[in-house]
Amino acid sequence: MGRTLKWAEHRDLAIRRTPTVGREDFLDHMTFRRNVGPLFTEIFGPLIGLKEEWEEQGATPAELDFSAFRYRCEARGSIPVVTGRQGGHPEELLEDTPERRLFRDGLGRTMMLCKGVATLPLPLDHPVHSMDDWLRLKPWYTFSEARFRADWEAVARQHLAQGRVVCVSIPGGFDEPRQLLGEEGLCMAYYDQPELIHDILGTIADTAVRVLDRVSSTVPVDLLSVHEDMAGKSGPLAGPTQVREFIAPYYRRVWDMLADRGARLFDQDSDGDMNAVVAAFLDAGVNCMHPAEPAANMDVVSLRARYGTRVAFYGGIDKHVLRRSPTDIARELEYKLPPMIASGGYMAGLDHRIPNGTPLEHYRFYLRRAWEIMEREAARL
């Protein structure tokens, strides 16, 4: 990279935002009950190396932690319970050099972190190839009372008292089996070992339902989130047939219970081109998606025209235009913001982390121009 990184760890890239939107306003807006005016956020923050670039360009400390920038977003609070894997092997360091870190993680995978260019490691191998492999790990996914932190109910009630959106999460229906089998292994298992995938997702569903049944019987839950990251620019790694056969029954077991008890949003995080499976996931209960990457053919204006109020979005503004010109930035904002603000069910924001090579002045311009357009459009509501 040609420079020493001051912000080299994933946690160093965290950003600070001041929530100004109340819980009910956010939920009403994102479920199309009431348009409360433009919502605006930065979802993820910078890629590794961008803070160093901005510091060289004169960024203030408040700009580097993003607290200087104006957003309009909600506060969220997670309930401290575990619905996914609990337990595993002790982490073991294998190699640590200036270029990379190799270690063995809780699943027993060999993980590699390329320093200076990434903050998240990638697996080099996976622990599950057969039903017998899975059965050895299965106890880490079954229910136990240890899944509830002692103060979980008090934390949830504090979130409510302070106006936060109350959130719970479940493992991805694609992503968790992918962690176990790898992408190729999972895609082959849909055909060669379907009973294995059904057992993995059935086990996770049993545990998630037992945990969240207790939670939602005690305190209101507003938002269920799930992380999938199951697509690239060429499309998703599982098609609608696999979604309907394997993932939808899992989603439905959890979401139908929570929705019956008042939960409002089922938010799915997946990068890439999800167009081929959007309808299947909406049928499975999802009603909010992010980050909607334009470079992967996820156009929120077109998606809104196709699916209407069935699905809300946040993100959707092309991060790559920030590296081009102010004219390109303004054109992107004028295309996306007016129709999405008018329809509601949308929180404006970049479609993923801010890429390296984004000039600080371009980001400042993006914020200024976005607010000019949003305030203009809000006056027309």
Secondary structure, DSSP 8 states (H G I E B T S, - for coil): --S--SS-SGGGG-------B-HHHHHHHHTTS---S-EE--SS-B-TTHHHHHHHTT--HHHHTTTTS--B-B-EEE--B--S-------EEEEE-SSEEEEE-TTS-EEEEETTT-SS-EES--S-SSHHHHHHHGGGGS--GGGB-TTHHHHHHHHHHTT-EEEEEE--TTHHHHHHH-HHHHHHHHHH-HHHHHHHHHHHHHHHHHHHHHHHHHS---EEEEE---EETTEESS-HHHIIIIIHHHHHHHHHHHHHTT--EEEEEE-S--GGGHHHHHHTT--EEEE--GGGT--HHHHHHHHGGG-EEEEEE-GGGGGS-HHHHHHHHHHHHHHHHHH-SEEEEESSSB-TT--HHHHHHHHHHHHHHHHHHHTT-
